[in-house]
Amino acid sequence: MKPEISVVIPVYNEESGLAKLFDRLYPALDALGMPYEIIYVNDGSRDRSAAILADQYRLRPDVTRVVLFNGNYGQHMAILAGFDATRGDIVITLDADLQNPPEEIGNLVAKIREGYDYVGSIRRQRQDSAWRTLASKAMNRLREKITHIKMTDQGNMLRAYGRNVIDLINQCREVNTFVPALAYTFARKPTEIIVEHEERAAGESKYSLYSLIRLNFDLVTGFSLVPLQFFSLLGIGLSFASAALFILMVIRRFILGAEVQGVFTLFAITFFLIGVILFGIGLLGEYIGRIYLQVRARPRYVVQAVLEQSYDQDKQSS
């Protein structure tokens, strides 16, 4: 039977928590009374995650599929590979660490059935550290102003997508992208709901501070030209200000004579302008880097193997 719900779960070094995930995920989906499939994407785990997923596939081959990468390509590439393998009309993304309770899937499915084609989620009480919570809120506000993409809680993986959104995402071939934002741009009727949030069942966060910064750079540069436009306007403004300062210094030179004390002021202004220029070059480099990665046309990820039951086996078993 064709699944109605597809659950995509990226997995990276999660061996200590997968058993708990299985114990809660399958009963939660069975309770919905709808045909479903679960697609685990092993993102080059260095522990026993791949072997544990293979064992789980042998236990529940009717609803379990496993995509094995040949290396580590990142969470969003794992999600895109899962999207490409889905067959359901409703697609759910879920983290493997159980910070998002699988029991919340039913609420997202119910919201999709109301006619929405993209359902984001907002964590009721975040169980993250204070700095992660503050940094996330600050980036949310900045991102919304720059890209006009409204996601209250962009760091939450638990989301639901309609088939129309998934088909459009699968047509994209961007090397670097932020999947929830990409889905938001394609959705005709997006919404958000509040969900519970729990402490990590096992393991540790795979996102370092650098990874979070890189993710937000991808989000901003991948969906807006506002940063470039801002620096263009800033450059014009600084040019006029520099010209005005130069004229002022020339006038003072003829009226008051040479001023040694003013050298330090000029140094400070020069260093400030150099800092602005270097930051602007770095920002420009982000956009050029995206172009460079895109024109190389290399595969975004490489699938080593897929564990799944074929359609012929499904027909024979039925």
N, C-alpha and C positions, 0 to 999 in steps of 0.2 A: 504494500500500500504506500502510495506517495505520502511522504511526511507533510504535515501541515506546519509544524514548527521545526526550525533548525536552530540549534544552539552551537555557537562557535566559541571555543575556549582556547586561547593561546597558552602554551605551557613552556616554561623555561626554568629548569632546576627546581621542580616542585615535588620531588619524590616524597618528602616528609608529610605533605598535606593531601596528596591525591586520594588516599583511601577515605579520608573524611569527606572529600568532595563527592566521591562516588556514593557514599552512604546517604548523602542528603539530596544529591541532584536527581538520581533516577527515581526515587519515591516521589519527589516533588513534581516531576514531569508525568509519571504514571497517574498521579492524582488528577491531572487535568483532563484525562480521558480523551486525548487527541493524539493522533499519530505524530511521532516526533523522531528526530535524529540528533545525535550529538557528535560534533566534529571537533576533535582535539587536534591542534596543530603544534607539534613539538618543534620548538624554535632552536634546534641545535643544543639541547640540554646536555650538560657534561656529567650529570648524575644518572640515576636509574629511571628517570622519568619515562624514557622511550620504552623500556622493557615493561614498566608497570602499565603503560597505556596499551601495549600489545596484549598483555594478560587480560586487561579489561575488555578489549575487543573480542578475545576468545570467549569470554564469559557472556557478553551481550552483543553478538555480531549483528543481530537484527536491527539495533538502533544505534550502534557505535561505529564511527569511522575515525581513522587516525591518519593524519597527514604528517609525514616525517621530512623535515628539512635536512639538507646536508651540512648546514652550518647555522650560525646565529645571524638572522637578518632583522631582528627587531619586532616588537609587539605589533606594530601596525602592518608590517608585511605579513605576519602570521594571520592577522585578521582578514586581510585581503585574500590570502590563499584560502582561508575558510569560506569566505563569501563566494569565491569561485566554485567551491565544491557543494554549496548548499542547493537543496531542492525544495525546501519549504516555502510557503507563502509569507510566513512570519519568521524573521531571523532575529535571534537574540545573541548579544555578545555578553560574555561573563568572564570574570577573572577566576583563576584556579585557586586563589588563596582564601576563598570564602569570606572576604570582607563584604561582598555583596551576597546576601542569603539567596540561595536558589529558590526558596519559597516565594520570593518576590516576582518570579517569572510570570506567574498567573496574572498578577496585576498589570504587567506590561502587555500581555496578550489581550486582556480585556479592553485595555485602552486602544490598542490597534483595531480591535473589532468595532469600536465606536466610529471608525472612519478616519483615524489618523494614520499617517504613513511613516511617521518618525516619532518615537517616544523616548525622550531623554529622562534621566533620573537625577534627583537631588538627594544627597545623603542627609538624613534627619539629624543625626548627631555623629559627626565625623570622629573616627577613632585614630586619626593621624596626629603627629606631633604638631605643636603650636606653630613652628616655623613653616611647615608644609601647608597648613591651613591658611596662614596669612599670605604666604607667597601665591597660593592658588587663587585666593580672592583678589589680590592685586592684579594678577595676570588676567583674570576673568574680566575685570573692568577695563583694563587696557585693550585687551583683544576685542571686546565688544565695540569700543569706540573706533577702533581702526578698521575692523573687518565687517562690522554690523551683523555678526553672527551671534545670536542670543543663546548662550548656553550657561545656565546658572552655575552648573558644576561640571566643568569640562573634564576633570580628572576622573570621573566615575565611569567605569567600564560598562556597567549594567544598562543596556539600551536595547530598544526594539526597532526594527526596520521593516517596512513593507517591501514586497517583492519588486515593485516599480523602482524603489530607491536602490535596492541591491543590484538590479540589472544595469542601472545607469553607472553605479560605482564600478561594476565589472568591465564596463567599456573604457574606463579611464586607464591610462598607462603612465601616471605620474610616478617618478622614482621616490620622491619624498612627499608625504601628504599626512594630514591629520584626519583620520577616518570620520569621526563624528561631525567635524566641520564640513567635510565634503558631502556627507549625507544631508546635512542641514540645507546646503545650497540646492540640492536636488528635490527636497521634500516639498510637496504641495501643501500639506497640512501638518506641521510639527507641533508637538506639545511636550510637557514635562510633568512628571509625577514625583512625589516624595517617597523614598524607600528607606528601609533600615540599613544601618551600616555596623559591621561587627569588627572586632579585632582580628588581625591576621591569624589564621588557624595554625600556620607553621611557616618557617622560612623567614625571609626578609625581603624588603622592597627591592625591585630590580631597577628602580629609577634613582640615580644619584642626582645631586644638585646640577651637575653638568648636563645630564640627560634631560632634566626638566627644562633647562635653559635652551638646549638644542631643540626640544620639542616645540617650545614657544616660538623660536625663530622660524621653524618650519611652518607653524600655524600662521604667523604674521606675514612672512614673505610669500607663502603659498596662496594666500587668499586676498591680498591687498597690495596696491601700489602706494598707499598713503605714506609709508616711511620715506620712500624715494621722493615723493612730492613735497613732503615736509622739509627734507634736507635741501631740495631745490629752492624752496622759499627762504629757508634759513640762510643759504648761500647768498641769495640776492640781498637779503637784509644785512648780512655781515659785510657785504661788498660796499653798500651805501654807508654803513657805519664806519668802515675803515677809511673810506674816502673823506667822510666828514671829519674824522679824527686827524687825518693827514693835513687837511686844510687848516684845522684848528692849531695843530702843532707848528705849521709854517707861519701862521699869523702871530702866534706867541713868540716864535723865534725872532721875528722882525721887531716886535714891540718890546719884549722883555729881555731878549738876548738868550744865549744858550743856557739850558738848565740841566745840570748833571743829575739832580734828583729825579727828573722825569724818566731817566733810563730804566729804572726798576719798574715803573708803571708800564713802559713799553714792553719790557720783558714779560710781565704778567699777562698783558693783552696778547702778546705773540704766542705764549704757551697755551693760552686758552684757545686761540684760533687753531693752533696745531692740533690740539686735542679734538676739536670739532671736526677738523679735516680727516684725521685718522679714523674717528668713529664713522664718519660718512663713507670713507673708503671701505671700511669693514662691512658696512651695511650693503654697499654696492657689490662687494665680493659675495655676499650671501645670495643675491639674485643671480650673479654670474655663475656661481657654483651650482645653483639649481639648473641653469641652462646647460652647463658642462655635463652634469650627471645625466640630463635628459638626452642630449644629442649623442652620447656614447651608445645609447640603445642596448645596454646590457640587461640581462634578465634581472628582475627585481628580487627574485628568490629562486632557489633550485630545489625542487621536490625530489627527495631520494626514493621514497616509496609511499604508497597509499594502502592502508589496510581497510578494506571494505568488502561487503557482500555484494556480488554482482546482481544485476536485475534478473538474470537467468536463475540464479540461486533463489532469489526472492519468489519467483513464479513457481519453482519446484517445491519450495517449502510451503507455499500457500495452497 
